[in-house]
Amino acid sequence: MIQYTIRRLLSSIPVLLGILIVTFALARLSPGDPCTALLGEHATPRTCAAFLERYGLDQPILTQLGIFLRDVFSADLGDSIRYQRPVMLMLVERLPMTIELSLSALVLAIVVGIPAGIIAAIKHNSATDVVTMVFSNIGVSMPVFWLGLMLAYIFALLLQGTPFWLPPSGRVTAGLSAIPFYQAFGWQVESGTGLFNALEFFSNLYIFNSILTRNWPVLWDTIKHLILPSLALGTIPMAIIARMTRSSLLEVLGREYIRSARAKGLPYRTVVARHALRNALLPVVTIIGLNLGSLLGGAVLTETIFGLSGVGRALFEAITSRDYPVIQGFTLVVAVGYVLVNLLVDISYTYLDPRVRLV
């Protein structure tokens, strides 16, 4: 298992390198440049020449690529052209928001999608099956931006003043704040170091930080702010997981070893739970992993609608302003997330199906 994991990680290096090169090339091949995007009408030829020289964008493309790859391998993602801040610090601030949102949406999709698919498969061709599949098709077809606006309209406006009211935007209510857990524990850490960035990253995971510091008001407020965006973002994965669970379980229930287990007199619930479901979950786990990877980098609309400053929104703003360091740094993080998620999916196969061996 350890050797397999190491080999997979090593084999991922060329993939990540290719992603970096393609991202670097596409960012510069797209129309426009940072000078005209940021300065607008003030972007005179003389001003732009000085601007490009300041950020090293006047050098040959291969030279820029070499400098970029050198900085990446030295763990330096550069500084944002638009915000004049290190990209690493922006990741420390924005990535936790996207992780919390993505995991919340995925948990919601799994908790609802898998049971719905199991019930639909067990009650195949019944009214329950039809209703479940109808709602799954609606969920897959529903645009995220429309669903997000409708959820905000219903729960923030129509239900205002009721116990069902939910905040339509932001990550936490203004005025509430939480002390980073390392400060609450009395740890003295020098700012600007790698350890400081790591501690700040985990402190910006508000749920995690609130639990460690036992700040229950901030914890509950953070969860309330996550409900609507998680529901909007998790609806499509929920529908996909439900449909995949149903089709996979129906296929497994028709196999001979299931009929043999039924012939031995085992209760139907035991046959489904202990024999069928475990094998049926293999393609479902793959879908879950792919959805988690896509959620990490594809939450642009959800973050924009609900006023959340995450990776997706930052990437969109960086692309529109041609902020090359942010585009490259954030894309690298999303790509690493995909690689790690796929690795975890492959490893999980060995626990779901003993016939699968990672050597």
C-alpha positions as CSV (number, residue, x, y, z in Angstrom):
1,M,0.0,0.0,0.0
2,I,2.8,2.4,0.9
3,Q,4.7,1.6,-2.2
4,Y,1.6,2.1,-4.3
5,T,0.9,5.5,-2.7
6,I,4.5,6.6,-3.3
7,R,4.4,5.5,-6.9
8,R,1.1,7.3,-7.5
9,L,2.4,10.5,-6.0
10,L,5.6,10.3,-8.1
11,S,3.6,9.6,-11.3
12,S,1.5,12.7,-10.5
13,I,4.4,15.0,-10.8
14,P,4.4,15.0,-14.6
15,V,0.7,15.5,-14.6
16,L,1.0,18.6,-12.3
17,L,3.9,19.9,-14.4
18,G,1.8,19.6,-17.6
19,I,-1.1,21.4,-15.9
20,L,1.2,24.2,-14.8
21,I,2.6,24.6,-18.4
22,V,-0.8,24.5,-20.0
23,T,-2.2,27.0,-17.5
24,F,0.8,29.3,-18.0
25,A,0.4,29.2,-21.8
26,L,-3.4,29.7,-21.8
27,A,-3.2,32.6,-19.4
28,R,-0.8,34.4,-21.8
29,L,-2.5,33.4,-25.0
30,S,-5.8,34.8,-24.0
31,P,-6.6,38.3,-25.3
32,G,-5.6,41.2,-23.2
33,D,-2.9,41.7,-20.6
34,P,-2.7,42.7,-16.9
35,C,-1.9,46.3,-17.8
36,T,-4.9,47.0,-19.9
37,A,-7.2,44.9,-17.6
38,L,-6.1,46.7,-14.4
39,L,-5.4,50.3,-15.7
40,G,-8.2,50.5,-18.2
41,E,-8.2,53.9,-20.0
42,H,-4.9,54.9,-18.3
43,A,-3.1,52.0,-20.0
44,T,-0.9,54.1,-22.4
45,P,1.9,52.4,-24.3
46,R,4.5,54.0,-22.0
47,T,2.7,53.1,-18.8
48,C,2.2,49.5,-20.0
49,A,5.8,49.1,-21.0
50,A,6.9,50.2,-17.4
51,F,4.1,48.0,-16.0
52,L,5.2,44.8,-17.9
53,E,8.9,45.5,-17.1
54,R,8.1,45.8,-13.4
55,Y,6.5,42.4,-13.2
56,G,8.9,40.7,-15.7
57,L,6.3,40.2,-18.3
58,D,8.4,41.8,-21.0
59,Q,10.8,38.9,-21.0
60,P,10.6,36.0,-23.4
61,I,7.9,33.5,-22.7
62,L,10.3,30.6,-22.1
63,T,12.3,32.8,-19.6
64,Q,9.1,33.6,-17.8
65,L,8.1,29.9,-17.7
66,G,11.5,28.9,-16.3
67,I,11.3,31.5,-13.6
68,F,7.8,30.4,-12.7
69,L,8.7,26.7,-12.5
70,R,11.8,27.6,-10.4
71,D,9.6,29.5,-8.0
72,V,7.0,26.8,-7.8
73,F,9.6,24.1,-6.9
74,S,10.9,26.5,-4.2
75,A,7.4,26.8,-2.8
76,D,7.0,30.4,-3.9
77,L,3.8,31.2,-5.9
78,G,4.7,34.8,-6.4
79,D,2.7,38.0,-5.6
80,S,-0.7,39.0,-7.0
81,I,-0.5,41.7,-9.6
82,R,-3.9,43.1,-8.6
83,Y,-3.7,42.9,-4.8
84,Q,0.1,43.2,-4.3
85,R,0.0,40.3,-1.9
86,P,1.7,36.9,-1.8
87,V,-0.5,34.3,-3.5
88,M,0.3,31.9,-0.7
89,L,-1.3,34.2,1.8
90,M,-4.4,34.6,-0.4
91,L,-4.6,30.8,-0.5
92,V,-4.4,30.6,3.3
93,E,-7.3,33.1,3.5
94,R,-9.5,31.8,0.7
95,L,-8.9,28.0,0.4
96,P,-10.5,27.2,3.8
97,M,-13.7,28.8,2.8
98,T,-13.9,26.6,-0.4
99,I,-13.0,23.5,1.5
100,E,-15.7,24.0,4.1
101,L,-18.3,24.7,1.4
102,S,-17.2,21.8,-0.8
103,L,-17.1,19.3,2.1
104,S,-20.5,20.5,3.4
105,A,-22.1,20.2,-0.1
106,L,-20.6,16.7,-0.6
107,V,-21.7,15.5,2.9
108,L,-25.2,16.7,2.1
109,A,-25.1,15.0,-1.3
110,I,-23.9,11.7,0.2
111,V,-26.3,11.7,3.2
112,V,-29.3,12.3,0.9
113,G,-28.2,10.8,-2.4
114,I,-27.0,7.3,-1.3
115,P,-30.1,6.5,0.8
116,A,-32.4,7.8,-1.9
117,G,-30.6,5.6,-4.5
118,I,-30.8,2.6,-2.2
119,I,-34.6,3.0,-1.6
120,A,-35.2,3.6,-5.3
121,A,-33.3,0.4,-6.2
122,I,-35.1,-1.7,-3.5
123,K,-38.5,-0.4,-4.6
124,H,-37.7,-0.7,-8.3
125,N,-40.6,0.5,-10.6
126,S,-42.7,1.6,-7.6
127,A,-44.1,5.1,-7.0
128,T,-41.1,5.8,-4.7
129,D,-38.7,4.9,-7.4
130,V,-40.4,7.1,-9.9
131,V,-40.6,10.1,-7.6
132,T,-36.9,9.7,-6.6
133,M,-35.8,9.6,-10.2
134,V,-38.0,12.5,-11.1
135,F,-36.4,14.7,-8.4
136,S,-33.0,13.4,-9.4
137,N,-33.5,14.5,-13.0
138,I,-34.8,17.9,-11.8
139,G,-31.7,18.2,-9.5
140,V,-29.3,17.4,-12.3
141,S,-31.0,19.9,-14.7
142,M,-31.4,22.8,-12.2
143,P,-28.9,25.6,-12.8
144,V,-26.9,26.4,-9.7
145,F,-27.2,30.2,-10.1
146,W,-31.1,29.9,-10.3
147,L,-31.3,27.6,-7.4
148,G,-29.0,29.8,-5.3
149,L,-31.1,32.9,-5.9
150,M,-34.3,31.0,-5.2
151,L,-33.0,29.7,-1.9
152,A,-31.8,33.1,-0.9
153,Y,-35.2,34.6,-1.9
154,I,-37.2,32.0,0.0
155,F,-35.2,31.6,3.2
156,A,-33.8,35.1,3.6
157,L,-36.8,37.2,2.4
158,L,-40.1,35.2,2.5
159,L,-39.2,33.5,5.8
160,Q,-37.7,36.6,7.4
161,G,-38.7,36.8,11.0
162,T,-39.5,33.1,11.3
163,P,-37.4,30.3,12.9
164,F,-36.6,29.1,9.4
165,W,-34.8,32.2,8.3
166,L,-31.3,31.7,7.0
167,P,-28.6,34.3,6.2
168,P,-28.3,34.8,2.4
169,S,-24.7,35.9,2.2
170,G,-21.4,36.0,4.1
171,R,-19.5,33.5,6.1
172,V,-20.3,34.7,9.6
173,T,-22.4,37.5,11.0
174,A,-20.8,40.8,11.3
175,G,-19.5,41.4,14.9
176,L,-18.8,37.7,15.6
177,S,-15.2,36.8,15.7
178,A,-13.1,33.8,16.8
179,I,-9.6,33.8,18.2
180,P,-7.3,31.5,16.2
181,F,-6.8,28.2,18.1
182,Y,-3.1,28.6,18.3
183,Q,-3.4,31.9,20.0
184,A,-6.1,30.5,22.4
185,F,-3.6,27.8,23.3
186,G,-0.9,30.3,24.0
187,W,1.4,29.3,21.1
188,Q,4.0,31.8,20.1
189,V,4.6,31.5,16.3
190,E,6.7,33.9,14.2
191,S,4.6,35.4,11.4
192,G,5.6,34.8,7.8
193,T,7.0,31.3,8.4
194,G,5.6,28.1,6.9
195,L,4.3,27.0,10.4
196,F,2.5,30.3,10.8
197,N,0.8,29.9,7.4
198,A,-0.2,26.4,8.2
199,L,-1.7,27.4,11.6
200,E,-3.5,30.4,9.9
201,F,-4.9,28.0,7.3
202,F,-6.5,25.7,9.9
203,S,-7.7,28.7,11.9
204,N,-9.5,29.9,8.8
205,L,-11.5,26.7,8.8
206,Y,-14.1,28.3,11.0
207,I,-15.9,25.1,12.0
208,F,-12.6,23.4,13.0
209,N,-11.3,26.4,14.8
210,S,-14.6,27.0,16.7
211,I,-14.7,23.4,17.9
212,L,-11.1,23.6,19.2
213,T,-11.7,26.9,20.9
214,R,-15.2,25.9,22.1
215,N,-16.7,29.0,20.6
216,W,-20.2,27.6,20.1
217,P,-21.9,30.9,18.9
218,V,-19.4,31.2,16.0
219,L,-19.8,27.5,15.2
220,W,-23.6,27.6,15.0
221,D,-23.5,30.9,13.0
222,T,-21.0,29.4,10.5
223,I,-23.1,26.4,10.0
224,K,-26.2,28.5,9.4
225,H,-24.3,30.5,6.8
226,L,-23.2,27.3,5.1
227,I,-26.7,25.7,4.7
228,L,-28.0,27.6,1.7
229,P,-24.7,27.6,-0.4
230,S,-24.1,24.0,0.5
231,L,-27.7,23.1,-0.6
232,A,-27.3,25.0,-3.9
233,L,-23.8,23.5,-4.6
234,G,-24.7,20.0,-3.5
235,T,-28.0,19.5,-5.4
236,I,-26.4,18.3,-8.7
237,P,-23.9,15.9,-7.0
238,M,-26.8,14.7,-4.8
239,A,-28.9,13.8,-7.9
240,I,-25.9,12.2,-9.6
241,I,-25.0,10.1,-6.6
242,A,-28.7,9.0,-6.2
243,R,-28.9,7.9,-9.8
244,M,-25.6,6.1,-9.8
245,T,-26.4,4.3,-6.5
246,R,-29.7,3.1,-7.9
247,S,-28.3,1.8,-11.2
248,S,-25.3,0.2,-9.6
249,L,-27.3,-1.5,-6.9
250,L,-29.9,-2.8,-9.4
251,E,-27.1,-4.3,-11.4
252,V,-25.6,-6.0,-8.3
253,L,-29.0,-7.3,-7.1
254,G,-29.4,-9.2,-10.3
255,R,-26.2,-11.3,-9.9
256,E,-26.0,-14.9,-9.0
257,Y,-24.3,-14.6,-5.6
258,I,-27.2,-12.4,-4.5
259,R,-29.7,-15.0,-5.6
260,S,-27.7,-17.6,-3.7
261,A,-27.7,-15.5,-0.5
262,R,-31.5,-15.1,-0.9
263,A,-31.9,-18.9,-1.4
264,K,-30.0,-19.6,1.8
265,G,-32.8,-17.8,3.7
266,L,-31.0,-14.6,4.6
267,P,-33.2,-11.6,5.2
268,Y,-33.5,-9.3,2.3
269,R,-32.2,-6.3,4.3
270,T,-29.1,-8.3,5.3
271,V,-28.5,-9.3,1.6
272,V,-28.7,-5.7,0.5
273,A,-26.6,-4.3,3.3
274,R,-23.8,-6.9,3.6
275,H,-23.6,-8.4,0.1
276,A,-25.0,-6.1,-2.5
277,L,-24.3,-2.6,-1.2
278,R,-20.6,-3.0,-0.6
279,N,-19.9,-4.0,-4.3
280,A,-22.4,-1.5,-5.6
281,L,-20.5,1.4,-3.9
282,L,-17.4,1.1,-6.1
283,P,-18.7,3.3,-9.0
284,V,-20.4,5.5,-6.4
285,V,-17.1,6.2,-4.6
286,T,-15.6,7.1,-8.0
287,I,-18.4,9.6,-8.6
288,I,-18.0,11.1,-5.1
289,G,-14.3,11.6,-5.7
290,L,-14.8,13.3,-9.0
291,N,-17.5,15.5,-7.6
292,L,-15.3,16.6,-4.7
293,G,-12.5,17.5,-7.1
294,S,-14.9,19.5,-9.2
295,L,-16.5,21.2,-6.2
296,L,-13.1,22.5,-5.0
297,G,-12.5,24.4,-8.2
298,G,-16.0,25.0,-9.6
299,A,-17.8,26.9,-6.9
300,V,-17.6,30.2,-8.7
301,L,-21.3,30.8,-9.1
302,T,-22.2,29.7,-5.6
303,E,-19.5,31.8,-4.0
304,T,-20.5,34.8,-6.0
305,I,-24.3,34.5,-5.3
306,F,-23.8,34.1,-1.5
307,G,-20.9,36.6,-1.2
308,L,-18.2,34.1,-0.2
309,S,-14.6,34.8,-0.8
310,G,-13.3,31.4,-1.9
311,V,-11.0,29.8,-4.5
312,G,-13.6,29.8,-7.3
313,R,-14.4,33.5,-6.9
314,A,-10.8,34.4,-6.7
315,L,-10.0,32.5,-9.8
316,F,-12.8,34.2,-11.7
317,E,-11.5,37.6,-10.6
318,A,-8.0,36.7,-11.5
319,I,-8.9,35.6,-15.0
320,T,-10.8,38.8,-15.7
321,S,-8.0,40.9,-14.5
322,R,-5.2,38.7,-16.1
323,D,-3.6,38.2,-12.7
324,Y,-1.2,35.5,-13.8
325,P,0.3,34.6,-10.5
326,V,-3.1,34.0,-8.9
327,I,-4.4,32.0,-11.8
328,Q,-1.3,29.8,-11.8
329,G,-1.1,29.3,-8.0
330,F,-4.8,28.6,-7.5
331,T,-4.9,26.3,-10.4
332,L,-2.0,24.3,-9.0
333,V,-3.8,23.9,-5.7
334,V,-7.0,22.7,-7.4
335,A,-4.9,20.2,-9.5
336,V,-3.2,18.9,-6.4
337,G,-6.6,18.5,-4.8
338,Y,-7.8,16.4,-7.7
339,V,-4.7,14.2,-7.5
340,L,-5.1,13.6,-3.8
341,V,-8.8,12.9,-4.1
342,N,-8.2,10.3,-6.9
343,L,-5.6,8.7,-4.8
344,L,-7.9,8.3,-1.8
345,V,-10.6,6.9,-4.1
346,D,-8.2,4.2,-5.4
347,I,-7.1,3.3,-1.9
348,S,-10.8,3.0,-0.8
349,Y,-11.4,0.3,-3.4
350,T,-9.3,-2.2,-1.4
351,Y,-11.6,-1.7,1.6
352,L,-14.9,-1.9,-0.4
353,D,-13.8,-4.9,-2.6
354,P,-11.2,-7.4,-1.3
355,R,-10.6,-8.6,-4.8
356,V,-9.0,-5.2,-5.6
357,R,-5.3,-5.2,-4.6
358,L,-3.0,-2.2,-4.9
359,V,0.5,-3.5,-5.6
